[in-house]
Amino acid sequence: MKAEKKINGSPAPDSGKVVISSQDRFIYKDDDAIDKAFDWKQFSRLFSYMKPYAKQMLPLVLVMMVLGTLTKLTVPFLTSLAIDRAIAPKDGNTSLSLLYIITASVIVLYLIQWIAGVYRIKFTNIIGQRVIYDLRSDLFKHIQKLSFNFFDKRPAGSVLVRVTNDINSLQDLFTNGVVNLMIDCVQLVGIVLILLLINWKLGLAVMVTVPIMFFISTKLRQKIRVAWQVVRMKNSRINSHLNESIQGIRVTQAYTQEQENMKFFDRMNMESRKSWDKASAMNQGFGPIIEVTGGIGTLILFWLGAYLIQHDQLTVGLLVAFSSYVSNFWDPINRLGQMYNQLLVAMASSERIFEYLDEEPMIKDKPGAITLPQISGDIRFERVVFEYEKGRAALKGIDIDVKAGQSIALVGHTGSGKSTIINLISRFYDIKSGRITIDGYDIRDVTVQSLRKQIGIVLQDTFIFSGTIRDNIRFGRLDATDEEVERAAMAVGAHEFIDKLPNGYDTEVEERGSALSMGQRQLLSFARALLADPRILILDEATASIDTETELKIQEALKILLQGRTSFIVAHRLSTIRHADKIIVLDHGEIKEEGNHKELVAINGIYNGLIEAQFRFL
């Protein structure tokens, strides 16, 4: 979603972000409130997640619900019998035995109601948790399929909020809200019928305030819905900032920006609190409406009820029962109002969840895509044009011909197109025009999975997952044996430092491998790539973070790693690519020079200038 960037109060077009405060604080408009009318189709889509469990457990829930409702509606009727027949009958003959029978019946009914409630809650909790599990799983699986451009536009914290907070906010709706809604609706219908059967005049008089209550409450609904959307948006921004702050804590402390960071967070936190206070205050507006209308209804009940008793059209027992039914009538009305608020909160979250679920991957298999067979590694770029943004070409008619087993080095200034080329080989993005083939297969005609399975990538910023050293290496090929994992580590020179760790290959490392040096993390990434045994290997500044001594050690390991594979090497340290079969010099998305090291030095062009520039700064 496109946004606008402000620097010192002035907008800069096409930046994609919004800068807040004096620091480079970015808030993505991806998380702005979604202003739509209540979408019943989306409501139906949300509750379709209950269908798999409807036949299995919903009948039990409905039985418990009906049983509990019937027992609750029966108690006031028995109370009226106790008053009119046992305590104060018209003939004056009280009956203790009848009173005992009615009292025992009421106790039994309350016991049945309690048992039905216990099992209803148990079954609804099971259904609710399974629905939340399915919804969270679907969202996570879908996010895994989304293309790089999706993550390019969104901070990690924003994505995290959708999978955690937004889905968690639906738990109460599925575990309690849906069944309570059905209970209250059944109870309301039952009470209305009973009131009209007891005395239709009194029943209609009491319920005359209901339309007034609904008219007033509907005015609040849209405002409440938007208010809860804003709450979700503010919370999402807090999570995005937290993620950014944790990832960048070293930079923050290095530049002593802790106070500025805390001030910025405090402003976001205050905005979140105010948005919550506003939404909560609107929520609470339903309570007074119900109380006022309920109070008016009670006044009508006793005024008209007394008149009917005086004219022998109603008994005292029936008036007491009527009063009890009216009280039970306003309770579900109040809960339905709160339920609607809860539904608005859920809709605000579900809109954000379904927004991600409806996001189509830019990179996906076309109809009829075939599985890429085992490849040799011939790669061709044929007049390839690529744009990250429309009208701004990152590659301009690139032609590259690579034979299987060749090593290709890509060099050039920042922004020249080096990383773009290697991203296109793995089809992380689709080209605008031209063609990229591997062994003669257009990469758009084969399945993405079969393509990427035969490509290995080693990045400069190596990601280490939480877990053991062994598991991190085995990530390259999950079915690898322990012996294969250790052989891969030995081949790239990682075994030496791993063996010195407290538990060797079973040493636990934290997220991103913070306990390991940059060089050690890179060696693990080499072992991971070697274990995967790809036909095409991409090294994106893979030795940039390795010291000279370590680099010398892995040069021999690289020979093993690159042997028999087609490789693309992106490196600013030109000493690492001297022996590449072909060096391609890029500038502003175009190939300016092409050849091996000796040939490019001989022509004394851009490549030679880059070498001289590096030596000047040594």
Buried (B, 14 or more C-beta within 10 A) or exposed (E): EEBBBBEEEEEEEEBBBBBBEEEEBBBBBBBBBBEEEEBEEBBEEBBEBBEEBEEEBBEBBBBBBBBBBBBBBBBBBBBBBBBBBBBEBEEEEEBEEBBEBBEEBBEEBEEBBEBBBEBBBEBBBBBBEBBBEBBBEBBEEBBEEBBBBBEEBBBEBBBBBBBEBBBEBBBBBBBBBBBBBBBBBBBBEBBBEBBBEBBEEBBEBBBEBBEEBBEBBEEBBEBBBBBBBBBBBBBBBBBBBBBBBEBEEEEBEEEEBEEBBEEBBEEBBEBBEEBBEBBBEBBEBBEEBBEBBBEBBBEBBEEBBEEBBEEEEBBBBBBBBBBBBBBBBBBBBBBBBBBBBBBBBBBBBBBBBBBBBEBEBEBEBEEEBEEBEEBBBBBBBBEBBBBEEEEEBBBBBBEBEBBBBBBBBBBBBEEBBBBBBBBBBBBBBBBEEBEBBBBEBEBBBBBBEBBBBBBBBBBBEBEBEEBBBBBBBBBBBEEBEEEBBBBBBBBBBBBEBBEEBEEBBBBEBEEBBEEBBBBBBBBBBBBBBBBBBBBBBBBBBBBBBBEEEBBEBBBEBBEBBBEEBBBBBBBBEBEBBEEBBBBBBBBBBBBBBBBBBEEBBEEEBBBBEBBEEEEEEE
